[in-house]
Amino acid sequence: MTDAPAHGFDTLQIHAGARPDPATGARQTPIYQTTAYVFRDADHAAALFNLQEVGFIYSRLTNPTVAVLQERIATLEGGVGAVCCSSGHAAQIMALFPLMMPGNNVVVSTRLYGGTVTQFTHTIKRFGWNAKFVDFDDLDAVKAACDDQTRAVFCEAIANPGGYITDLDAISAIADEAGVPLIVDNTSATPYLCRPIEHGATLVVHSTTKYLTGNGTVTGGCVVDSGKFDWSASDKFPSLSAPEPAYHGLKFHETFGALAFTFHGIAIGLRDLGMTMTPQAAHYTLMGTETLSLRMDRHVENAMKIAEWLENDPRIDYVTYAGLKSSPYNKRVEKICPRGAGGLFTFAVKGGYEACVKLVNSLEIFSHVANLGDTRSLIIHSASTTHRQLTEEQQIAAGAAPEVVRVSIGTENADDLIADLDQALAKATA
């Protein structure tokens, strides 16, 4: 689709990156279940390994099924390229890997998925990296946290679990002033509700496991490159601006320009970290993207109706859905997520921790699982599960206090979901 930018989102989510199979004419993208690819001759092989020609070498690096998904997600996000990998957590490491060296830090929002908080608090220290956690509603604090060792700013567009919406324009201005890229996790919003690159993001990461796939079948991740950052403007990013010993002194930014980060992610990141997405996972996600806009519209419609019902229920202390007029983040919806505030939010149950546990155990339609973005409605008590490793102070900062449950509203009948919540709340607060 050479004229892809002229097409609407609904068309691109089906067609971007995909073409009839040249060998068979198959209209759906085939699952290329192969580890390796035959070279035309010795010169062809050498050109591929020297990064002088684009093609397929080995499926740890590139695979035709995965390549279609990469092009599709990059197109939907408005990026120049993308690298798919094995999970959302892998995507976060893949995004930081070309940017960070021992002693460097990343400034991150306190409102993040609990696993990300753990990854950034503990795991990245094994690489000699550090994370500075800041309330991203306090712009002065974000600016003050950026120092000479900062190499990136990281946040979620719609934060998990609370559904808080980040002021991406303000945060990107701070990142620009610091001379570092803004990395935005767009998992909860998807490119249908939010396009972070249009708000100044350099990189966008996804857990494709969630809304992009939409059916709870496979895990995956993706890093999308905006192609807009000047990696050679300073000496902060030698992996992209300086000679690369593994490729005879090739300079990624000088050689590949806007696609420098994408090529590095494949030629270095996937080569050495091996966080590869399988072709089967890519196939399932490709099928999921074909209905993304349809599903997201229904997620938003259902979430709004259920959030309004919960807000008016005397058994509930508060609801965090940004689509509600009472939300302090409501004014950001039109600017950041003009098609709606998503399908993810939390609510606090009167009765605290024990009432939350009873609620989860009493639901019939909602599934109690550690996932989100499914067509099925999902619920979890974050403080006892996904955010269990955090201190209570960290849980509260992340929006996962002990009296709070997180819901991912699916595409079922909204009245059925309300009835299920009603009967479960009656048992939980009896």
BELZI-V860177 format. One record per residue. SS is DSSP state (H for helix, E for strand, C for the rest). OMEGA is omega in degrees with one decimal (999 if undefined). D_CENTER is the distance of its C-alpha to the mean C-alpha in Angstrom with 2 decimals. Layout:
BEGIN
ss=(SS:SS)
omega=(OMEGA:OMEGA)
d_center=(D_CENTER:D_CENTER)
END
This chain:
BEGIN
ss=(C:C:C:H:H:H:C:C:H:H:H:H:H:H:H:C:C:C:C:C:C:C:C:C:C:C:C:C:C:C:C:C:C:C:C:E:C:C:C:C:C:H:H:H:H:H:H:H:H:C:C:C:C:C:C:C:C:E:C:C:C:C:C:H:H:H:H:H:H:H:H:H:H:H:H:H:H:C:C:C:E:E:E:E:E:C:C:H:H:H:H:H:H:H:H:H:H:C:C:C:C:C:C:C:E:E:E:E:E:C:C:C:C:H:H:H:H:H:H:H:H:C:H:H:H:H:H:C:C:E:E:E:E:E:C:C:C:C:H:H:H:H:H:H:H:C:C:C:C:E:E:E:E:E:E:E:C:E:C:C:C:C:C:C:E:C:C:H:H:H:H:H:H:H:H:H:H:H:C:C:E:E:E:E:E:C:C:C:C:H:H:H:H:C:C:H:H:H:H:C:C:C:E:E:E:E:E:C:C:C:C:C:C:C:C:C:C:C:C:C:E:E:E:E:E:C:C:C:C:C:C:C:C:C:C:C:C:H:H:H:H:C:C:E:H:H:H:C:C:E:C:H:H:H:H:H:H:H:H:H:H:H:H:H:H:H:H:H:H:H:H:H:H:C:C:C:C:C:H:H:H:H:H:H:H:H:H:H:H:C:C:H:H:H:H:H:H:H:H:H:H:H:H:H:H:H:H:H:H:H:H:C:C:C:C:E:E:E:E:C:C:C:C:C:C:C:C:C:C:H:H:H:H:H:H:H:C:C:C:C:C:C:C:E:E:E:E:E:E:C:C:H:H:H:H:H:H:H:H:H:H:H:C:C:C:C:E:E:C:C:C:C:C:C:C:C:C:E:E:E:C:H:H:H:C:C:C:C:C:C:C:H:H:H:H:H:H:H:C:C:C:C:C:E:E:E:E:E:C:C:C:C:C:H:H:H:H:H:H:H:H:H:H:H:H:H:H:H:C:C)
omega=(-176.0:179.9:-173.6:-177.2:-178.8:-176.1:177.4:-176.0:-177.4:177.5:-177.5:-177.7:177.7:-168.4:-173.7:177.6:-173.2:176.0:176.2:-179.1:-175.4:-177.6:-172.6:-174.1:-179.8:-175.9:175.7:179.7:-179.5:170.1:179.4:-175.6:-179.1:178.2:-173.1:-173.3:-177.2:176.9:178.4:178.9:-176.5:179.6:177.3:179.2:-179.2:179.8:178.1:-177.9:177.5:-176.8:177.3:180.0:178.9:179.2:-175.8:-178.2:-171.5:-169.1:168.3:-177.5:-175.0:179.1:-175.9:179.1:179.3:-179.0:177.4:179.5:179.1:179.8:-178.6:-178.2:177.8:179.6:-178.8:-179.3:-176.9:178.2:179.2:-178.7:-180.0:174.9:176.7:-178.2:-164.5:-178.7:175.4:177.3:176.4:-180.0:179.3:177.4:178.5:179.6:-177.4:-170.5:179.6:-172.3:-166.2:170.5:177.1:-178.8:178.8:177.8:173.6:178.6:-171.8:178.1:173.8:-178.3:-179.5:170.9:-174.6:178.1:177.1:176.7:179.2:179.5:-177.6:179.7:-171.5:-168.3:-176.1:176.6:177.0:175.2:-174.7:178.3:177.3:177.0:174.4:-178.1:-175.7:171.6:-173.9:169.4:177.7:-174.1:178.1:179.5:177.5:-179.9:-178.7:-178.2:-179.3:179.8:-176.3:-178.9:179.0:-179.3:177.6:171.7:-171.7:175.7:173.9:178.4:170.0:-169.2:173.8:17.7:-166.1:-177.3:178.8:-178.9:-178.0:174.9:-173.0:-179.7:-179.7:-179.1:179.9:177.5:177.9:178.5:178.8:-179.9:178.9:179.3:-179.2:-179.7:169.7:176.8:-178.3:171.7:-175.6:-176.5:-173.0:-177.9:-171.2:179.6:177.1:-179.3:-176.1:176.0:-173.5:-179.2:177.5:178.4:173.3:179.6:174.6:-178.6:176.0:177.3:179.0:154.8:-179.3:174.9:-169.5:-170.0:-177.4:173.6:169.4:-176.7:173.3:-175.7:-173.7:173.9:177.7:178.1:-179.4:172.6:-179.7:-178.9:178.1:-176.8:-172.0:-175.3:177.8:-175.9:-178.5:-177.1:178.2:178.2:-176.7:-171.3:-175.7:178.8:-177.8:-175.5:-175.5:178.8:179.2:-177.0:-176.7:178.6:172.5:174.7:177.7:175.1:-172.8:-177.0:178.9:-174.9:-171.0:175.4:-176.5:-178.7:-175.7:-177.6:-179.6:179.7:178.3:-179.7:179.2:-171.6:178.7:-174.3:-179.1:179.2:-171.8:178.7:174.0:-178.2:-167.3:170.9:178.4:177.6:177.2:178.7:178.7:-179.4:178.9:-179.2:175.3:178.5:178.4:-178.0:-176.6:-179.9:-173.1:-176.5:179.4:-179.4:-176.8:176.1:-179.4:175.8:-177.9:180.0:-179.8:-178.2:-179.7:-177.9:-177.4:178.7:178.2:178.9:179.7:-177.7:-179.0:-179.0:-177.1:179.4:-176.4:177.5:-179.8:177.8:-173.2:-174.7:-176.0:178.2:179.0:180.0:179.7:-177.0:175.5:-179.8:-175.7:-178.4:179.7:-176.3:-176.7:-177.8:-172.9:-176.8:-171.8:179.3:177.6:-172.5:176.1:-177.2:-173.4:174.2:177.3:169.4:-177.4:-177.6:174.5:-173.2:171.3:-173.3:-175.7:178.4:177.7:179.3:178.5:178.4:-179.0:-177.3:-175.2:-178.0:-176.8:179.0:177.2:176.7:179.1:-177.3:176.9:179.1:173.2:176.0:178.7:171.1:176.9:175.5:-173.7:178.3:174.2:174.0:-169.6:-175.2:-179.0:-176.1:-172.0:-179.7:-174.4:-176.3:-176.8:172.1:178.8:177.5:177.7:178.5:-179.2:179.9:-179.0:-178.6:-177.5:-179.5:-175.8:-177.9:-172.7:170.1:177.5:174.9:170.4:-172.6:-176.9:-174.6:177.1:174.2:-175.3:179.9:177.0:179.3:178.0:178.6:178.9:177.4:-177.8:-178.1:-179.9:177.0:178.2:179.0:-176.1:-174.7:-178.6:999)
d_center=(25.29:26.65:26.66:23.04:22.41:25.30:23.78:22.00:18.51:20.17:21.93:19.19:16.89:19.95:21.55:19.38:19.89:22.22:25.98:28.78:29.36:32.19:34.04:34.17:33.01:30.43:28.36:25.31:23.45:25.19:23.81:25.18:26.03:27.48:27.12:29.07:30.49:34.09:34.87:37.44:39.49:39.45:38.76:35.68:34.33:35.13:33.43:30.17:30.28:31.23:28.23:30.94:29.85:26.61:26.78:26.21:27.53:25.99:23.04:21.47:20.92:20.85:21.47:22.38:20.24:17.08:18.22:18.34:14.74:13.79:16.12:14.99:11.30:12.72:15.33:13.36:11.38:14.77:14.24:17.00:15.37:12.53:12.61:11.45:11.92:12.68:9.74:6.43:9.13:10.75:8.12:8.52:12.22:12.32:11.11:13.76:16.37:18.07:18.18:19.59:23.09:24.92:25.63:22.68:20.32:16.97:17.13:14.44:14.29:16.08:13.89:11.08:10.52:13.82:12.86:11.04:14.26:16.33:14.73:15.28:18.60:20.22:18.79:18.20:21.79:22.99:22.05:23.90:20.88:20.62:18.32:19.80:18.51:19.41:19.42:17.63:20.08:22.74:22.46:25.56:24.16:21.04:23.51:25.87:23.35:22.85:25.64:26.97:24.79:21.43:19.31:15.98:14.62:11.23:9.90:7.59:8.73:9.74:10.20:10.39:13.22:15.32:13.64:14.68:13.94:13.85:16.52:14.56:17.89:19.68:17.20:17.01:20.83:21.04:18.94:21.19:24.24:23.31:22.78:19.33:15.94:13.35:9.82:7.34:3.91:4.12:3.29:6.86:8.35:7.67:9.91:12.81:12.74:11.41:11.70:10.88:13.09:15.90:15.69:16.05:12.75:13.59:10.36:6.89:4.22:2.40:4.55:7.04:9.27:8.61:9.54:9.54:12.08:13.30:16.18:15.39:16.91:14.87:12.14:10.06:7.38:7.38:8.20:9.73:12.91:14.58:17.88:19.24:19.54:23.00:22.59:26.40:27.11:27.60:28.04:24.82:22.96:25.65:23.44:22.87:26.14:28.73:30.48:28.66:31.35:29.86:30.38:33.79:32.71:30.35:28.36:24.92:24.71:28.37:28.20:24.98:24.50:21.36:20.02:20.75:17.29:16.49:19.90:19.61:16.40:18.48:21.94:21.30:17.91:18.17:21.93:22.19:19.23:19.34:15.81:16.51:15.05:18.10:19.54:19.79:16.08:15.55:18.39:17.13:13.77:15.95:18.10:15.36:14.25:17.96:17.98:14.66:16.58:19.25:17.16:15.18:18.61:19.98:17.23:17.91:21.65:21.87:19.82:22.14:25.22:24.44:23.41:26.69:28.65:27.31:27.99:31.58:32.13:34.38:32.80:29.55:29.38:26.40:23.27:20.18:18.99:18.59:20.33:23.51:26.02:26.66:23.17:23.22:19.93:21.48:22.63:19.17:18.19:20.43:19.32:15.51:14.93:18.30:17.82:17.20:15.51:13.50:14.64:13.67:16.25:18.82:22.58:25.34:28.20:31.72:33.03:30.21:28.81:31.39:30.98:27.22:28.07:30.76:28.55:25.97:28.95:30.65:28.13:28.90:26.41:23.30:22.06:21.68:18.75:15.87:13.18:11.82:11.34:14.61:17.58:19.41:19.39:18.28:19.41:19.31:21.20:18.68:21.53:23.12:20.15:16.55:17.89:21.30:21.31:21.07:24.20:25.05:24.65:21.07:20.42:21.96:20.09:16.72:18.08:19.00:22.78:25.15:26.27:22.84:21.13:17.68:17.68:15.33:17.77:18.36:20.52:23.85:26.81:26.09:29.66:29.39:26.37:28.33:31.35:29.49:28.20:31.74:33.53:31.20:31.53:35.28:35.36:33.04:35.09:38.51)
END
